[in-house]
């Protein structure tokens, strides 16, 4: 009798162990399945830029991973594309989900029929026109007939045109030379162009180096935004919100920890810390995507259309800011 009870007890114990093992393996399988089916959010900062600071901070502090994990997703950091046109081609062809950008690019892309949305605003960045320190150029009217390097169709080019027109001057008052930032830097330093319409930190490098000065009276604020594929935002609203939440968290941290933020940007963008520090006052981190900003963006879009930079007019609120 005792022997039988021992056998029964042994069988019961084995059964309990078997159930435990089964449950443990089942849980592991479920975890693996969840991990396997997690939404992959492809994010990208197209090129090094100080105005992408929230992206760098959120990435370094693993806030993207933390926020996305709560909604069954994980970030995939893509290599910088090197240019805005390549980045927007990636958006249009479903190779990236969300990118950092200036606000002009998504306007042009939307006018071309691409399904893109402005999802969040990082900051307002003041771009500038610089000339060599010894140049006798002290205002926009002194640029008559000068060669001005810029990114044709980009924010700096468009803003210089706006400033010319605002001062009653025609678009051909200057000769625009289409140059990427690296080529513009080389052309400016070798005297192939007379002025350079560019945004920090590129223009800042020339100022810190002591060879350039800013042309006063040129108003050129650039809105820096997060742009999403429209389909991604509609199909994965919780994941999109998680990315935005991580970026907003980083933005607020930047406001209260400027020195640490500058160090992070210097490392990520491979820039001298003194250049980042000098450029920092050009960034307004308190800017938000409110009604006033939406009106400003509409004004920018109307100007782009009037000057032939866009194929058609767009309604910024309905076409770019509405996520329905």
Helices and strands as residue ranges (DSSP letters): H 2-36, E 39-45, G 50-52, H 53-60, H 63-69, E 73-77, H 84-92, E 98-102, H 103-111, E 116-126, E 128-132, G 140-143, E 147-150, H 155-166, G 171-173, E 175-178, H 181-189, E 195-198, H 202-208, E 212-214, E 221-229, H 230-235, H 237-256, H 258-269, H 273-280, E 283-284, H 291-306, I 316-321
